[in-house]
């Protein structure tokens, strides 16, 4: 399964904002350019595991959260990500996604 760097970037941005840090402040702590951090938050750059771990340490969040959105045993697992994904989705695609999810959930 490929990593979705756009979603990872969104989570990084939310975590940074929740810590009330600017991109400039976080970039300085990471010793990277603001441009790099901005591209990372937009999902336009593939962040290596070492850098991702460093960011998570500074933001005091788990790398599991950044990669998955939450603990996989949580009832809200990926709920926010699905919600964000569906926001700009046309109704016919939402219906298709719903129908596919029903089939998957009802499989035995």
C-alpha positions in Angstrom: 0.0 0.0 0.0 1.4 3.4 -1.0 1.5 6.3 1.4 -0.7 9.2 0.7 1.6 12.1 1.3 -1.3 14.6 0.9 -3.1 13.1 3.9 0.1 12.9 5.9 0.8 16.5 5.1 -2.7 17.5 6.3 -2.2 15.7 9.6 1.2 17.4 10.0 -0.3 20.8 9.4 -3.2 20.1 11.9 -0.7 18.9 14.5 1.6 22.0 13.9 -1.4 24.3 14.2 -2.6 22.6 17.4 0.8 23.3 18.9 0.4 27.0 17.8 3.6 26.8 15.8 4.1 28.7 12.5 5.8 27.0 9.6 8.8 29.2 10.2 9.1 28.1 13.9 8.8 24.4 13.0 11.2 24.7 10.1 13.8 26.4 12.3 13.5 23.6 14.9 13.9 21.0 12.1 16.7 22.9 10.4 14.8 22.8 7.1 13.5 25.5 4.8 10.0 26.9 5.2 9.6 25.9 1.5 10.3 22.3 2.3 7.9 22.3 5.2 5.2 23.9 3.1 5.7 21.3 0.4 5.5 18.5 3.0 2.2 19.9 4.4 0.8 20.0 0.9 2.0 16.4 0.2 4.3 17.5 -2.6 7.4 16.0 -1.1 8.1 12.4 0.2 9.3 12.7 3.8 11.7 10.1 4.8 11.1 8.1 8.0 13.9 9.8 9.9 12.5 13.3 9.2 9.0 12.2 9.9 10.1 10.8 13.3 11.8 14.1 14.0 8.7 16.1 13.2 6.5 13.8 15.3 8.9 14.2 18.3 8.8 18.0 18.0 5.0 18.0 17.7 4.6 15.4 20.4 2.5 13.1 18.3 2.8 9.5 17.3 4.1 8.5 14.0 1.2 6.0 13.9 -1.2 8.9 14.0 0.6 10.7 11.2 0.5 7.6 9.0 -3.0 6.3 9.8 -4.9 9.2 11.4 -5.5 7.4 14.7 -5.0 4.0 16.3 -6.5 1.3 14.2 -8.5 0.0 17.1 -10.2 3.3 17.7 -13.8 3.8 16.8 -12.9 7.0 14.9 -10.2 5.3 12.8 -9.8 7.4 9.6 -13.2 9.0 10.2 -11.9 12.5 9.8 -9.9 11.5 6.7 -13.0 10.0 5.1 -15.0 13.1 5.9 -12.3 15.3 4.3 -12.1 13.0 1.3 -15.9 13.1 0.7 -16.2 16.9 1.0 -15.4 17.6 -2.6 -16.8 14.4 -4.0 -19.8 14.5 -6.3 -23.0 12.7 -5.0 -22.8 9.9 -7.5 -19.3 9.0 -6.4 -20.4 9.2 -2.7 -23.2 6.7 -3.5 -20.7 4.4 -5.2 -18.3 4.6 -2.3 -21.2 3.9 0.1 -22.3 0.8 -2.0 -18.8 -0.6 -2.1 -18.3 -0.1 1.6 -21.6 -1.9 2.3 -20.4 -4.9 0.2 -17.1 -5.0 2.0 -18.6 -4.7 5.5 -21.3 -7.3 4.9 -18.8 -9.9 3.5 -18.4 -13.0 5.7 
